[in-house]
Amino acid sequence: MQEITLSQYCAEIERLLQDEAYDEAIAHCFHILKRYPKYYKAYRLLGQAYLEKGQDEAAMDLFARSLSADPEDFLPRIGLSVLYERQGKIAEAAWQMERAYEILPYNEFIREELTKLYARRDGMPLEFLPLTRGALARLYARGHLYAAAIAELESLLQEAPRRYDLRALYIEVMWRDGRRLEAARAAQSLLQELPYCLKANLILGEFWMASGREADARELFRRAAAVDPELALAPDLLGPTASIQPASVRIERLMYAPPTPAYARPPVEEGEIPEWLQALGLPLGEAVPSVEAPPPAGPEEILWSVPETLPTAEIPEEAPPEPISEPLEWLRSVEVAPPPEEEIAAPAVEEVPEWVQAA
């Protein structure tokens, strides 16, 4: 088989999604997940494919898993918004689109979709789309106005402590502002709920490494590499001289063979699984993995429960020495139609879905 880097492979799958080759995209995602079963980008791409195929329950589960590794990823937010909109849950759809808007406040597609959702939710058109407080905090952070960003985030998190996207941002802003001890404590707290959160594992791992806790640090780095083997976020977040650096990870590319048309296939004996179904790793008679949809409105689902013991050693009172320091074409406009409750916690999800293990 031809070898290809993971990032190149993901770019190829994105092109397949744009070309509406959904079954082929799904086959490649399963192929990647056999080798890297927690790779969050593969879950996101798989979610996009299932969304396009109308397999909404599976898509919702996959987007939730992806967000558990990176709560600040805007694409799963848009996908969840589309899914809630299809269910007629307009307020929940607007909540998810708001989260995407906070990340990309000047993206025209997101602005237009959010304006439509607000109009459907409130029953009247919106003349002006204001910035949310979350968007304002992100703008402060991007402008290196860390004190203002921290103040805004602390106020928001008092009102909504389960906003994991804001907690991940808060950890990063504290780290960049040089408040490493506070960032490490916030990261440790977040990892009790999202054990595979990429940003929290990297920051706490770097803190432990600088504190001389190499074993704890390497366990956290191992977890970060499980959800993103290339560790592309590390240099920007931790700096060019950080303890862990990105790597070019190569994988054999699947030689995809499309399923044989039904009229060209020999009859299947009872109990025999046809090859085209085996290729997708699904049991006979099961069309697509089905999962229970999460509860409505703005939940942050947990990707995998902690399989190992998370380092919980006391963080010292004194900080240690400083460490050396629009791909939106896949979305379609969809029919919609009535409003959420406040944030609702979603149930924890098992270690790795059985249907992925079967693949």
N, C-alpha and C positions, 0 to 999 in steps of 0.2 A: 504493500500500500504506500501511497505517497504521504510524506510527512508534511505537516503544516503547523504554524503556531496557533495557539488558542485564539489570539486576537484576530488573526487572519480568518480562522474558521468561523468565528462569530460574525465577521463582516460578510463572509459568503452566505451564511444563514440569513442575515438581514436582507441580502439581495434576493434570496429565494422567496422570502416573505413579500418583498415588493413585487416579485414576478408571480405571486399567488401560487407558488409551488409548495403548498402547505404540508403535504404528506412527506415530501422529500426533506423539508426543514425539520419536521418532527423526527424523522429517522436519524438525521445528523445530531439532533439534540440528545436523543437517547444514546447514541454512540458516544458522545462526550461524557454523559452522565455515568456510563459504565466505568469509565476511567476516573472521573472526578465527580463523585456522587453528590457533593454539596456545592458545586460551582453555580453561584447565584445567577450569572448571566445566562447560563443554559436554561435555568428555570424561567427567567424572564422571556427569552426567545420562545420557549415552549408554550408559555402562556399566551404570547401574541399569536402563535399558530392556532392554538385551540380557540382563542377568541374569534379568529377569522372563520374557523370551521363551525362556529356556533355551539361549541362544547363549553358552555358558560361556567358550569360548576368546576370543571377541571381547570379552566383558565383562572378563575378566582383563587383557587387553592395555590396555583403556581405563582401568581403575582404576590400573594401574601408571603410565600416562602422567600421570594426574591427580596421583598421589603424587609424581612427580618434580618437579612445580611446588610442591606443598604437602605435604611428608612428614608433616605433623601433622594432616591431615584425617581425622577418624574415620570418615566414611561409606564411603570406599573400603576402609578396613580391615575394616569389617563385611562389605562386599560380597565381599572376598577370602576372609574367613573362611567365608562361606556357600559359595563356590565350592570351596574345599578340602574342606569338609565333604561336599559332594556327591560328590567324588572319593574319599571314604573316607580322606582324609589328616587325621586328627583332630588330631595334634600341630601340623601346620601351621595348621590352622584355629584352634586354641587360641592359637598365637603371634600371629596377626593380631588376634584378639579381645582379647588382652592389650594390644596397642598402642592399641586403641580404649578399653579400660578405663583405661589410664593417662591418657588425655585427658579422659575423663568417668567418674571413679571412682564417682560416686554415681548413675549412670543405671541404673535398675532393669532395663531390657531387657538392657543389656550385661552387668550382673552375673549375671543369670539364665542367659544364653547361655554365658557363660564358665564358670560353675559346672557346667553340663551338659557342656561340652566337657572340662573337667578330669576329671569323673567318667568319661566315655567313654575318655579318654586313660589314666588311671591305674587304671581298673577298680574304683574305690571312690568313694563320695560324699564331698564336701568339706563339713566342718562349718562352716568359716569361710573367707571369701574375703579373703586378706591383701592389703595394698597392695604392689605391686611397687616396686622402687627407682626405676624411671622415674616411677611415679605420685608417689612421695614427692618427687622432684626438682621435678616440676611444681607440687605443693602448696607447696613452699618458694618457688618463683618467683612464684606467685600471691599469696603472703603477703608479697612483697617481701623475703624472707629470701635475698638474692642470694648472699651468701657461702656459705651452706649449700647452696644449689642448685648453685652452681658446683663446690663440692667433690664433691658427689654425682655430677654429670654427668661431671667429669673422671675419676673412678674408673670409672664405667660405660663411658665411651668407650675407656678403656685395654683393657677386656675385649671390647668390641664396636665397633670403629672404623667399621663400616659401618652403624651405627644412625643413618641420616640424620635421622630424626625428632628424636633427641636432639642431634645436631649443630646442627640448626636452632634448637632451644630454647637450646642453649648460646650461640649467637651473640646471640640476643635478650637473654638474661640478662646477658651481658657488656656489651652496649650499654646496657641500662637501669641497670647498676651504674656507668656512667661510664667503663668500661674500653674506650674506643672503639678504641684501637690494637689491642688483643688481639681485639676483636670483628671488626675489619676483616680481620685476618690469618686468623681462623677462617672468615670468609665467603669470602675469596679461595680458601682451601683447598677448601671445599665446592663452589664453583663450577667447580673443575676436574673434578668428578665429576657434578654436577647443574647444568649451565650455566644452566638456566632456573628455578632455585629462587627463588621470589618473594621470600622474606624476605632471603636472602643478597644478591640483587641490589639491593634497596632500601637495606640497611644499608651495603654497600660503596660504593654510588653516593653516598649522603649523605656518607660519609667522604671520598671523592675530591673531592666538590664543596667541602667545607670546606677541603680541602688545596690547592685551586686547580687541580685536574685536571679541568676542566669537560668536556673531550672524552670522557675515560674515564667520568666520572660519567653523562653523557648516554647513552652506549652501554649502560650497565647499567640505567638507567631505561627505555630503549627496550625492553630485554629483559623487564623487569618488566611493562611495559605490554602486551607481546605475549601474556603468559599471563593477565593480568588488566587489560583495557583501562580499567576504572573505578578501579583502584588503591585499592580500599576499605581496604586494610590500612595505607596510608601514614600517615594522621594519628595513629593509635594507636601505631604502631611508632616513627615518627620525630618526632612532635610537631606541633602546629598551625602552626608556622612553618618547617616543613621545606622543602627546595628543590623538592620535588614534592608535589603535592596531588591528591586524588581528583577525578574528573570524571564528569559524567553523560553516558554514551555512549548514543546512540540508534541504533536499527537498524530497518529496515523489517520489519514482521511478516509472516511467510509466510501467504498465504491457502491454508490446507490444503484439499485436495480428496481425500477418501478414495478408494482404488482402486475401480474398477468391479468388481463381482462377476464371477467367471469366466463364469457363465451369461449375463451381459449383454454380454460383450465379443465383438467380431468376431474371427474366426480371425486368428492372427498368421502372416504369411508367414515362411518360413525366413530367418533372418538379420535380421529386423526386431525391434527392441526395443520392447516395449509401453510405453505412457506411464506406467503405474503403476510400472514398474520403473525407468524413466528418472528418475522423481521421487525415487527413493532413491539414484540415482547408482550402481547396480550393473549389471554386465554381464549379458547374457542367460544364464540357466542357473545363475547364482550366487545362492544363496539369501541368504547373509549373509557379510560379511567374516570370514575365518578367519585366525587368527594362531597361531603356535606358543605354547603355554602356557609360562610361565616356570618355572624349577626351584622345588622346594618350599621352604617354611619361611622366612619372614621376609626375603625379599630386598627391596632398594630399587632398582627398575629406573630406568634413565636415560631420560628423556623424549625428548630430541633431542640428538644430538651437537652440539658447538659448531660452528656454521656460519661464524662469524667469529672473529677473534683476540680472546681474552679479555684485558682489561687485566691485565698481570702485573708492572707496574712495582713496584720495591722499595717496601715500606711503610717510611717513615722510622722511625728509632729513637725519635725524639721525637714524641709525639702532636701533631697540629696544633691550632689553636684550636678550642674546642668549637663545633659547628654550632649556629646559632640553632635554638637549639632549639625437638525430637525427631521429627524427620521420619523416623521409622523404620518407617512403615506399609508402605513398599514392600517390606520384608523379610518373607519367609514362613518359617515353621518348615519345616525340610527334613530329609530322611533323612540319616544319617551313618554313618560307620564308620572309622587306625593310624599313627603317630608320626614327628616329623621328624628330619632331621639338623639340625646347627647352621646358622647363617646361611649361605646360599649366594648368591654373586653372580649376578645375572641378566645376560643379554646386553644390550648396548646396543641401542637401538631406532633405526631410521632417522629422518631429519629429520621428515617428516610422512607418515603412512601413505598408501599409494597409493589405498586405497579412499576415504579422506577427500578427497584431491586430486581424485579422479574425481567426487566429489559436487559 
